């Protein structure tokens, strides 16, 4: 291999020139075809890993050639994207991934196994590096740094991988690697069922109760975060909370609690941590390095849901703008990761999909250019909507906007009043793209009824700004229908949230009708009467059962006439 083509990828900051040179020289080594790795290569790899105290991963093809070398952090490593690999579902990709675990951990993590399945490696193996650098001689072994090894293969059967029992490096090298591979690939060629990997992410939720946040508020917010995670397609398998004067500027949680989180991740086999706050780029990076799996915040989770839900060109454009504005200060390289696995396209994991994901590989300058271009397109949308409004005003067609906390029943109400079929699910942000329908009032002519995206606590500022062109419909409407869910235990907090967001949009002075929905489920009549007396222009209905719509339509007509 020519020297000019040699490159070591990953986290090279802090490495000495001679250390990088030693890594580059590994490209010259060749592994015997029948071995998963040579003892000499394993020892050299472990020795360098021990010296720099970072994980190192190498990709080896079936000819025994090293095709990529990647340096990570202490507890994770990114893999540079590889080219010219097999993509057939009936075959493996033709590359094996061997990586080190500094500190002597000699077993494969859930993230390692996820990488194996997602990228269809021939095998994934970890080498436990003895943290002392002094390997006690055992069974005639004389390896100094490369202590023990564990190997896993993908399988086409019901289980998604086959993990071999941990062994010494020397014994692993004595096994006929090609025979094992042939056996695995024979399974793929004879099995009629295509392997389907359960890519549903296993999440741990993290929250912080600070001096200015009450315990009840934290519980409600975490409960909502759990619903958001479910909407995004994750399974919540654990929660961790801490009481702290203020968030740690470096890792959000205190150092001890962050270690507890890392342990919980390992014990429960989680592959994503979701924090109920908006993290700084520094907090997110440091916490992710500590826990060893993908770590996202509430904002990134909501962005992911929006990326899934956007269907129209306009919606996708605005989601991409919000994603890029959020990701811009957080861009620190790309590549596949053994500690932060996602996957691409519509089948990817949380925070790895959507219109903005393909922009992660371009440089910051081009991303900034893309943001500017998207903002111009949003301005064009704003201008187009303004022209539409002028046309409606010329035709004297009143506009009524439906707003409310997410999952309050807005889409169900729109469907019932207009006999339409807008998606109405019992999930947060079931509606993203605005929908407008024409309805008739008892005495007046037609009015336009517009459904909007549901509001939520801590709605990211980037989203409010990006969707301002869409939400501006609210500011230009003649009447606002504020749909509330009196059954929800935190209904009052939801009402306050909607009022706050309307104030951000300068729409809080608009004529408002409070639509008290789901009255068929209300058991506390006192609470119902309380809302009737305290909220502006209240009307009780059941959108699902289509009850008391006449009262609502009469109230809309009454307000429009004023």
Order of alpha helices (4+ residues) and beta strands (2+ residues): beta-alpha-alpha-beta-beta-beta-beta-alpha-beta-beta-beta-beta-alpha-alpha-beta-alpha-beta-alpha-beta-alpha-beta-alpha-alpha-beta-alpha-beta-alpha-beta-beta-alpha-alpha-beta-alpha-beta-alpha-beta-alpha
